[in-house]
């Protein structure tokens, strides 16, 4: 069922990355994913963070599973335009 939920997010445009947050700083998060051990995601005031239908502020925490939409630069860092926090049905 979680996989079906993730598929519903695939309508977004841009590159998409899925993983668990392992580090949070003021201007970035680091996620761990299945393909590359760690990905650095740059965030700024233009980055939209959503949990369900609502936009969130200061909502990114270590252990959150996220889908990130953004563009990768030459160094491999990703500039996030949208981050969606994937809720685990067990924690609702």
Phi and psi in radians as a Rosetta constraint file:
Dihedral C 1 N 2 CA 2 C 2 CIRCULARHARMONIC -1.093 0.35
Dihedral N 2 CA 2 C 2 N 3 CIRCULARHARMONIC -0.709 0.35
Dihedral C 2 N 3 CA 3 C 3 CIRCULARHARMONIC -1.042 0.35
Dihedral N 3 CA 3 C 3 N 4 CIRCULARHARMONIC -0.731 0.35
Dihedral C 3 N 4 CA 4 C 4 CIRCULARHARMONIC -1.093 0.35
Dihedral N 4 CA 4 C 4 N 5 CIRCULARHARMONIC -0.659 0.35
Dihedral C 4 N 5 CA 5 C 5 CIRCULARHARMONIC -1.140 0.35
Dihedral N 5 CA 5 C 5 N 6 CIRCULARHARMONIC -0.682 0.35
Dihedral C 5 N 6 CA 6 C 6 CIRCULARHARMONIC -1.155 0.35
Dihedral N 6 CA 6 C 6 N 7 CIRCULARHARMONIC -0.672 0.35
Dihedral C 6 N 7 CA 7 C 7 CIRCULARHARMONIC -1.051 0.35
Dihedral N 7 CA 7 C 7 N 8 CIRCULARHARMONIC -0.586 0.35
Dihedral C 7 N 8 CA 8 C 8 CIRCULARHARMONIC -1.150 0.35
Dihedral N 8 CA 8 C 8 N 9 CIRCULARHARMONIC -0.383 0.35
Dihedral C 8 N 9 CA 9 C 9 CIRCULARHARMONIC -1.406 0.35
Dihedral N 9 CA 9 C 9 N 10 CIRCULARHARMONIC -0.186 0.35
Dihedral C 9 N 10 CA 10 C 10 CIRCULARHARMONIC -1.232 0.35
Dihedral N 10 CA 10 C 10 N 11 CIRCULARHARMONIC -0.044 0.35
Dihedral C 10 N 11 CA 11 C 11 CIRCULARHARMONIC -1.347 0.35
Dihedral N 11 CA 11 C 11 N 12 CIRCULARHARMONIC -0.223 0.35
Dihedral C 11 N 12 CA 12 C 12 CIRCULARHARMONIC -1.140 0.35
Dihedral N 12 CA 12 C 12 N 13 CIRCULARHARMONIC 2.659 0.35
Dihedral C 12 N 13 CA 13 C 13 CIRCULARHARMONIC -1.588 0.35
Dihedral N 13 CA 13 C 13 N 14 CIRCULARHARMONIC 2.799 0.35
Dihedral C 13 N 14 CA 14 C 14 CIRCULARHARMONIC 1.651 0.35
Dihedral N 14 CA 14 C 14 N 15 CIRCULARHARMONIC 3.053 0.35
Dihedral C 14 N 15 CA 15 C 15 CIRCULARHARMONIC -1.328 0.35
Dihedral N 15 CA 15 C 15 N 16 CIRCULARHARMONIC 2.499 0.35
Dihedral C 15 N 16 CA 16 C 16 CIRCULARHARMONIC -2.190 0.35
Dihedral N 16 CA 16 C 16 N 17 CIRCULARHARMONIC 2.446 0.35
Dihedral C 16 N 17 CA 17 C 17 CIRCULARHARMONIC -2.338 0.35
Dihedral N 17 CA 17 C 17 N 18 CIRCULARHARMONIC 2.434 0.35
Dihedral C 17 N 18 CA 18 C 18 CIRCULARHARMONIC -2.168 0.35
Dihedral N 18 CA 18 C 18 N 19 CIRCULARHARMONIC 2.352 0.35
Dihedral C 18 N 19 CA 19 C 19 CIRCULARHARMONIC -3.091 0.35
Dihedral N 19 CA 19 C 19 N 20 CIRCULARHARMONIC -3.087 0.35
Dihedral C 19 N 20 CA 20 C 20 CIRCULARHARMONIC -1.856 0.35
Dihedral N 20 CA 20 C 20 N 21 CIRCULARHARMONIC 2.357 0.35
Dihedral C 20 N 21 CA 21 C 21 CIRCULARHARMONIC -1.214 0.35
Dihedral N 21 CA 21 C 21 N 22 CIRCULARHARMONIC 2.210 0.35
Dihedral C 21 N 22 CA 22 C 22 CIRCULARHARMONIC -1.992 0.35
Dihedral N 22 CA 22 C 22 N 23 CIRCULARHARMONIC -0.209 0.35
Dihedral C 22 N 23 CA 23 C 23 CIRCULARHARMONIC -2.734 0.35
Dihedral N 23 CA 23 C 23 N 24 CIRCULARHARMONIC 2.460 0.35
Dihedral C 23 N 24 CA 24 C 24 CIRCULARHARMONIC -2.247 0.35
Dihedral N 24 CA 24 C 24 N 25 CIRCULARHARMONIC 2.278 0.35
Dihedral C 24 N 25 CA 25 C 25 CIRCULARHARMONIC -2.186 0.35
Dihedral N 25 CA 25 C 25 N 26 CIRCULARHARMONIC -3.095 0.35
Dihedral C 25 N 26 CA 26 C 26 CIRCULARHARMONIC -1.110 0.35
Dihedral N 26 CA 26 C 26 N 27 CIRCULARHARMONIC -0.577 0.35
Dihedral C 26 N 27 CA 27 C 27 CIRCULARHARMONIC -2.161 0.35
Dihedral N 27 CA 27 C 27 N 28 CIRCULARHARMONIC 0.191 0.35
Dihedral C 27 N 28 CA 28 C 28 CIRCULARHARMONIC -2.814 0.35
Dihedral N 28 CA 28 C 28 N 29 CIRCULARHARMONIC 2.850 0.35
Dihedral C 28 N 29 CA 29 C 29 CIRCULARHARMONIC -2.255 0.35
Dihedral N 29 CA 29 C 29 N 30 CIRCULARHARMONIC 2.767 0.35
Dihedral C 29 N 30 CA 30 C 30 CIRCULARHARMONIC -2.097 0.35
Dihedral N 30 CA 30 C 30 N 31 CIRCULARHARMONIC 2.240 0.35
Dihedral C 30 N 31 CA 31 C 31 CIRCULARHARMONIC -1.991 0.35
Dihedral N 31 CA 31 C 31 N 32 CIRCULARHARMONIC 2.631 0.35
Dihedral C 31 N 32 CA 32 C 32 CIRCULARHARMONIC -1.844 0.35
Dihedral N 32 CA 32 C 32 N 33 CIRCULARHARMONIC 2.271 0.35
Dihedral C 32 N 33 CA 33 C 33 CIRCULARHARMONIC -2.280 0.35
Dihedral N 33 CA 33 C 33 N 34 CIRCULARHARMONIC 3.111 0.35
Dihedral C 33 N 34 CA 34 C 34 CIRCULARHARMONIC -1.320 0.35
Dihedral N 34 CA 34 C 34 N 35 CIRCULARHARMONIC -0.483 0.35
Dihedral C 34 N 35 CA 35 C 35 CIRCULARHARMONIC -1.547 0.35
Dihedral N 35 CA 35 C 35 N 36 CIRCULARHARMONIC -0.899 0.35
Dihedral C 35 N 36 CA 36 C 36 CIRCULARHARMONIC -2.039 0.35
Dihedral N 36 CA 36 C 36 N 37 CIRCULARHARMONIC 2.400 0.35
Dihedral C 36 N 37 CA 37 C 37 CIRCULARHARMONIC -0.951 0.35
Dihedral N 37 CA 37 C 37 N 38 CIRCULARHARMONIC -0.851 0.35
Dihedral C 37 N 38 CA 38 C 38 CIRCULARHARMONIC -2.426 0.35
Dihedral N 38 CA 38 C 38 N 39 CIRCULARHARMONIC 2.506 0.35
Dihedral C 38 N 39 CA 39 C 39 CIRCULARHARMONIC -2.220 0.35
Dihedral N 39 CA 39 C 39 N 40 CIRCULARHARMONIC 2.314 0.35
Dihedral C 39 N 40 CA 40 C 40 CIRCULARHARMONIC -1.583 0.35
Dihedral N 40 CA 40 C 40 N 41 CIRCULARHARMONIC 2.203 0.35
Dihedral C 40 N 41 CA 41 C 41 CIRCULARHARMONIC -2.000 0.35
Dihedral N 41 CA 41 C 41 N 42 CIRCULARHARMONIC 2.021 0.35
Dihedral C 41 N 42 CA 42 C 42 CIRCULARHARMONIC -1.450 0.35
Dihedral N 42 CA 42 C 42 N 43 CIRCULARHARMONIC 2.353 0.35
Dihedral C 42 N 43 CA 43 C 43 CIRCULARHARMONIC -2.215 0.35
Dihedral N 43 CA 43 C 43 N 44 CIRCULARHARMONIC 2.631 0.35
Dihedral C 43 N 44 CA 44 C 44 CIRCULARHARMONIC -2.596 0.35
Dihedral N 44 CA 44 C 44 N 45 CIRCULARHARMONIC -2.963 0.35
Dihedral C 44 N 45 CA 45 C 45 CIRCULARHARMONIC -1.155 0.35
Dihedral N 45 CA 45 C 45 N 46 CIRCULARHARMONIC -0.287 0.35
Dihedral C 45 N 46 CA 46 C 46 CIRCULARHARMONIC -1.494 0.35
Dihedral N 46 CA 46 C 46 N 47 CIRCULARHARMONIC -0.249 0.35
Dihedral C 46 N 47 CA 47 C 47 CIRCULARHARMONIC -1.277 0.35
Dihedral N 47 CA 47 C 47 N 48 CIRCULARHARMONIC 2.225 0.35
Dihedral C 47 N 48 CA 48 C 48 CIRCULARHARMONIC -1.654 0.35
Dihedral N 48 CA 48 C 48 N 49 CIRCULARHARMONIC 2.272 0.35
Dihedral C 48 N 49 CA 49 C 49 CIRCULARHARMONIC -2.034 0.35
Dihedral N 49 CA 49 C 49 N 50 CIRCULARHARMONIC 2.203 0.35
Dihedral C 49 N 50 CA 50 C 50 CIRCULARHARMONIC -2.186 0.35
Dihedral N 50 CA 50 C 50 N 51 CIRCULARHARMONIC 2.492 0.35
Dihedral C 50 N 51 CA 51 C 51 CIRCULARHARMONIC -2.213 0.35
Dihedral N 51 CA 51 C 51 N 52 CIRCULARHARMONIC 1.958 0.35
Dihedral C 51 N 52 CA 52 C 52 CIRCULARHARMONIC 1.132 0.35
Dihedral N 52 CA 52 C 52 N 53 CIRCULARHARMONIC -2.462 0.35
Dihedral C 52 N 53 CA 53 C 53 CIRCULARHARMONIC -1.456 0.35
Dihedral N 53 CA 53 C 53 N 54 CIRCULARHARMONIC -0.122 0.35
Dihedral C 53 N 54 CA 54 C 54 CIRCULARHARMONIC -1.735 0.35
Dihedral N 54 CA 54 C 54 N 55 CIRCULARHARMONIC 2.444 0.35
Dihedral C 54 N 55 CA 55 C 55 CIRCULARHARMONIC -1.320 0.35
Dihedral N 55 CA 55 C 55 N 56 CIRCULARHARMONIC 2.413 0.35
Dihedral C 55 N 56 CA 56 C 56 CIRCULARHARMONIC -2.094 0.35
Dihedral N 56 CA 56 C 56 N 57 CIRCULARHARMONIC 2.640 0.35
Dihedral C 56 N 57 CA 57 C 57 CIRCULARHARMONIC -2.088 0.35
Dihedral N 57 CA 57 C 57 N 58 CIRCULARHARMONIC 2.471 0.35
Dihedral C 57 N 58 CA 58 C 58 CIRCULARHARMONIC 0.927 0.35
Dihedral N 58 CA 58 C 58 N 59 CIRCULARHARMONIC 0.730 0.35
Dihedral C 58 N 59 CA 59 C 59 CIRCULARHARMONIC -1.869 0.35
Dihedral N 59 CA 59 C 59 N 60 CIRCULARHARMONIC -0.011 0.35
Dihedral C 59 N 60 CA 60 C 60 CIRCULARHARMONIC -1.588 0.35
Dihedral N 60 CA 60 C 60 N 61 CIRCULARHARMONIC 2.176 0.35
Dihedral C 60 N 61 CA 61 C 61 CIRCULARHARMONIC -2.363 0.35
Dihedral N 61 CA 61 C 61 N 62 CIRCULARHARMONIC 2.647 0.35
Dihedral C 61 N 62 CA 62 C 62 CIRCULARHARMONIC -0.986 0.35
Dihedral N 62 CA 62 C 62 N 63 CIRCULARHARMONIC 2.332 0.35
Dihedral C 62 N 63 CA 63 C 63 CIRCULARHARMONIC 1.734 0.35
Dihedral N 63 CA 63 C 63 N 64 CIRCULARHARMONIC -0.312 0.35
Dihedral C 63 N 64 CA 64 C 64 CIRCULARHARMONIC -1.181 0.35
Dihedral N 64 CA 64 C 64 N 65 CIRCULARHARMONIC 2.423 0.35
Dihedral C 64 N 65 CA 65 C 65 CIRCULARHARMONIC -1.628 0.35
Dihedral N 65 CA 65 C 65 N 66 CIRCULARHARMONIC 2.309 0.35
Dihedral C 65 N 66 CA 66 C 66 CIRCULARHARMONIC -2.356 0.35
Dihedral N 66 CA 66 C 66 N 67 CIRCULARHARMONIC 2.715 0.35
Dihedral C 66 N 67 CA 67 C 67 CIRCULARHARMONIC -1.974 0.35
Dihedral N 67 CA 67 C 67 N 68 CIRCULARHARMONIC 2.197 0.35
Dihedral C 67 N 68 CA 68 C 68 CIRCULARHARMONIC -1.966 0.35
Dihedral N 68 CA 68 C 68 N 69 CIRCULARHARMONIC 2.297 0.35
Dihedral C 68 N 69 CA 69 C 69 CIRCULARHARMONIC -1.946 0.35
Dihedral N 69 CA 69 C 69 N 70 CIRCULARHARMONIC 2.182 0.35
Dihedral C 69 N 70 CA 70 C 70 CIRCULARHARMONIC 3.127 0.35
Dihedral N 70 CA 70 C 70 N 71 CIRCULARHARMONIC 3.104 0.35
Dihedral C 70 N 71 CA 71 C 71 CIRCULARHARMONIC -1.875 0.35
Dihedral N 71 CA 71 C 71 N 72 CIRCULARHARMONIC 2.436 0.35
Dihedral C 71 N 72 CA 72 C 72 CIRCULARHARMONIC -1.589 0.35
Dihedral N 72 CA 72 C 72 N 73 CIRCULARHARMONIC 2.413 0.35
Dihedral C 72 N 73 CA 73 C 73 CIRCULARHARMONIC -1.663 0.35
Dihedral N 73 CA 73 C 73 N 74 CIRCULARHARMONIC -3.114 0.35
Dihedral C 73 N 74 CA 74 C 74 CIRCULARHARMONIC -1.089 0.35
Dihedral N 74 CA 74 C 74 N 75 CIRCULARHARMONIC -0.481 0.35
Dihedral C 74 N 75 CA 75 C 75 CIRCULARHARMONIC -1.469 0.35
Dihedral N 75 CA 75 C 75 N 76 CIRCULARHARMONIC -0.110 0.35
Dihedral C 75 N 76 CA 76 C 76 CIRCULARHARMONIC 1.683 0.35
Dihedral N 76 CA 76 C 76 N 77 CIRCULARHARMONIC -0.096 0.35
Dihedral C 76 N 77 CA 77 C 77 CIRCULARHARMONIC -1.312 0.35
Dihedral N 77 CA 77 C 77 N 78 CIRCULARHARMONIC 2.631 0.35
Dihedral C 77 N 78 CA 78 C 78 CIRCULARHARMONIC -1.999 0.35
Dihedral N 78 CA 78 C 78 N 79 CIRCULARHARMONIC 2.228 0.35
Dihedral C 78 N 79 CA 79 C 79 CIRCULARHARMONIC -1.589 0.35
Dihedral N 79 CA 79 C 79 N 80 CIRCULARHARMONIC 1.876 0.35
Dihedral C 79 N 80 CA 80 C 80 CIRCULARHARMONIC -1.364 0.35
Dihedral N 80 CA 80 C 80 N 81 CIRCULARHARMONIC 2.310 0.35
Dihedral C 80 N 81 CA 81 C 81 CIRCULARHARMONIC -1.767 0.35
Dihedral N 81 CA 81 C 81 N 82 CIRCULARHARMONIC -0.526 0.35
Dihedral C 81 N 82 CA 82 C 82 CIRCULARHARMONIC -2.529 0.35
Dihedral N 82 CA 82 C 82 N 83 CIRCULARHARMONIC 2.361 0.35
Dihedral C 82 N 83 CA 83 C 83 CIRCULARHARMONIC -2.207 0.35
Dihedral N 83 CA 83 C 83 N 84 CIRCULARHARMONIC 2.158 0.35
Dihedral C 83 N 84 CA 84 C 84 CIRCULARHARMONIC -1.938 0.35
Dihedral N 84 CA 84 C 84 N 85 CIRCULARHARMONIC 2.159 0.35
Dihedral C 84 N 85 CA 85 C 85 CIRCULARHARMONIC -1.428 0.35
Dihedral N 85 CA 85 C 85 N 86 CIRCULARHARMONIC 2.169 0.35
Dihedral C 85 N 86 CA 86 C 86 CIRCULARHARMONIC -1.574 0.35
Dihedral N 86 CA 86 C 86 N 87 CIRCULARHARMONIC 2.044 0.35
Dihedral C 86 N 87 CA 87 C 87 CIRCULARHARMONIC -1.428 0.35
Dihedral N 87 CA 87 C 87 N 88 CIRCULARHARMONIC 2.345 0.35
Dihedral C 87 N 88 CA 88 C 88 CIRCULARHARMONIC -1.431 0.35
Dihedral N 88 CA 88 C 88 N 89 CIRCULARHARMONIC 2.225 0.35
Dihedral C 88 N 89 CA 89 C 89 CIRCULARHARMONIC -1.001 0.35
Dihedral N 89 CA 89 C 89 N 90 CIRCULARHARMONIC -0.450 0.35
Dihedral C 89 N 90 CA 90 C 90 CIRCULARHARMONIC -1.222 0.35
Dihedral N 90 CA 90 C 90 N 91 CIRCULARHARMONIC -0.423 0.35
Dihedral C 90 N 91 CA 91 C 91 CIRCULARHARMONIC -1.675 0.35
Dihedral N 91 CA 91 C 91 N 92 CIRCULARHARMONIC -0.002 0.35
